[in-house]
Amino acid sequence: MTSPIPNGAEALALAALAATLTDARRAERFLSLTGLSPDGIRSRLEDRSLLAACIGFLESYEPDLIAVAEDIGSTPEVLLRAKAALE
């Protein structure tokens, strides 16, 4: 399944971020690696670089990328195209 990403990249990345943060193990790792706090994330939800970084975080561990893509009804390939559009 292919779909145009640029207009939906932010929404897709926000969904991926939400799925990342609702899993305790992924959230802990994401916060630890980025040094961000939950408040810091909330204040930057419209920051395209943060959204791209979230997908990059998932990309660095394929099982998480696949799991989050499935959780949000997408595919890893579509998430990676969203990341590219956000960068």
Beta strands, then each sheet from edge to edge (+ up, - down):
end
